[in-house]
Amino acid sequence: MDSALIKGDVGAQDAPKVIFRTEQITKVYQTAEVKVFALAGVDLALYEGELTVLLGPSGSGKSTLLNILGGLDHATDGRVWFGDTELTHMSESGLTKYRRDHVGFVFQFYNLVPSLTARENVQLVTDVAPDPMPAQEALTLVGLEKRMNHFPSELSGGEQQRVAIARAIAKRPQILLCDEPTGALDSTTGVQVLEVLRDINERFGTTTVVITHNAEIQRMAHRVIFFQDGKISETKINAQQLAPSEIVW
Ligand SMILES: Nc1ncnc2c1ncn2[C@@H]1O[C@H](COP(=O)(O)OP(=O)(O)OP(=O)(O)O)[C@@H](O)[C@H]1O
């Protein structure tokens, strides 16, 4: 059944909770010659526990939006909420705490520390998080229990990305924000990484946002948001989500 219908039918106490809301956010980059509207008025709601895919041409504003939701950047105008907390004018130290307590990031290039093992890379986060899972548990969740003592250079691209995901989830974030997590991977390895993201989303109910250029990946999402020229051009809700292994590209 279409989840949009379910949302209309259930009582308020069962309705999915809005976890992110934006109201007419813009992001303007002013260089010497030109003004770039990276975001040109975005109204958005993301729901707790959902996996959302953001699709759109290069330069359409996807990363800019993700960075604002993740507290890495401020919008030029408009308003942004995480639950009841407004992020719009939050101080840098407030945003640092927000990121530390609530947000896990996964990027296209894994950003692992080359001189540290997989376990030590994850421990960089677990050492400072308020309620982390042990690094070993996070690495087991991504299927790397046998590779904990390996250095990044001893791991494949997909394995390094799984370490990066383990590092992101080890602090038990409410939100997992992924910018092109499979962009540097071949399709088989990319599917393995997507399986891990789906597993985390299902197992922990972690609200997950995935930016991709690969339109096929939208089939694993609960919600798909299309960007064009700094605006949302379409939002779609998938009645059914395919397992990553069922997606072919
Ligand atoms: N620091 C910056 N200074 C100037 N312009 C920027 C800056 N960051 C992004 N932009 C511009 O803002 C627009 C949106 O960029 P953004 O990275 O959000 O797009 P995107 O949809 O994520 O693209 P891609 O899929 O290629 O990563 C682009 O025109 C980009 O050139």
PDBQT file of the ligand as one rigid body, heavy atoms in Angstrom, charges set to zero:
ROOT
HETATM    1  N1  LIG A 301      31.765  27.241  -2.317  1.00  0.00    +0.000 N 
HETATM    2  C1  LIG A 301      31.114  27.541  -3.433  1.00  0.00    +0.000 A 
HETATM    3  N2  LIG A 301      31.339  28.715  -4.093  1.00  0.00    +0.000 NA
HETATM    4  C2  LIG A 301      30.684  29.045  -5.205  1.00  0.00    +0.000 A 
HETATM    5  N3  LIG A 301      29.736  28.250  -5.778  1.00  0.00    +0.000 NA
HETATM    6  C3  LIG A 301      29.473  27.080  -5.188  1.00  0.00    +0.000 A 
HETATM    7  C4  LIG A 301      30.133  26.657  -3.988  1.00  0.00    +0.000 A 
HETATM    8  N4  LIG A 301      29.648  25.435  -3.623  1.00  0.00    +0.000 NA
HETATM    9  C5  LIG A 301      28.731  25.107  -4.546  1.00  0.00    +0.000 A 
HETATM   10  N5  LIG A 301      28.610  26.075  -5.480  1.00  0.00    +0.000 N 
HETATM   11  C6  LIG A 301      27.689  26.099  -6.629  1.00  0.00    +0.000 C 
HETATM   12  O1  LIG A 301      26.395  25.856  -6.138  1.00  0.00    +0.000 OA
HETATM   13  C7  LIG A 301      25.662  25.060  -7.075  1.00  0.00    +0.000 C 
HETATM   14  C8  LIG A 301      25.108  23.809  -6.352  1.00  0.00    +0.000 C 
HETATM   15  O2  LIG A 301      26.209  22.988  -5.990  1.00  0.00    +0.000 OA
HETATM   16  P1  LIG A 301      25.996  21.560  -5.281  1.00  0.00    +0.000 P 
HETATM   17  O3  LIG A 301      27.353  21.030  -5.000  1.00  0.00    +0.000 OA
HETATM   18  O4  LIG A 301      25.062  21.707  -4.156  1.00  0.00    +0.000 OA
HETATM   19  O5  LIG A 301      25.283  20.733  -6.435  1.00  0.00    +0.000 OA
HETATM   20  P2  LIG A 301      25.051  19.155  -6.525  1.00  0.00    +0.000 P 
HETATM   21  O6  LIG A 301      23.666  18.963  -7.048  1.00  0.00    +0.000 OA
HETATM   22  O7  LIG A 301      25.402  18.502  -5.250  1.00  0.00    +0.000 OA
HETATM   23  O8  LIG A 301      26.112  18.794  -7.645  1.00  0.00    +0.000 OA
HETATM   24  P3  LIG A 301      26.944  17.416  -7.870  1.00  0.00    +0.000 P 
HETATM   25  O9  LIG A 301      25.905  16.379  -8.172  1.00  0.00    +0.000 OA
HETATM   26  O10 LIG A 301      27.826  17.739  -9.034  1.00  0.00    +0.000 OA
HETATM   27  O11 LIG A 301      27.703  17.149  -6.604  1.00  0.00    +0.000 OA
HETATM   28  C9  LIG A 301      26.620  24.761  -8.213  1.00  0.00    +0.000 C 
HETATM   29  O12 LIG A 301      26.382  25.686  -9.251  1.00  0.00    +0.000 OA
HETATM   30  C10 LIG A 301      27.967  24.981  -7.593  1.00  0.00    +0.000 C 
HETATM   31  O13 LIG A 301      28.921  25.372  -8.570  1.00  0.00    +0.000 OA
ENDROOT
TORSDOF 0
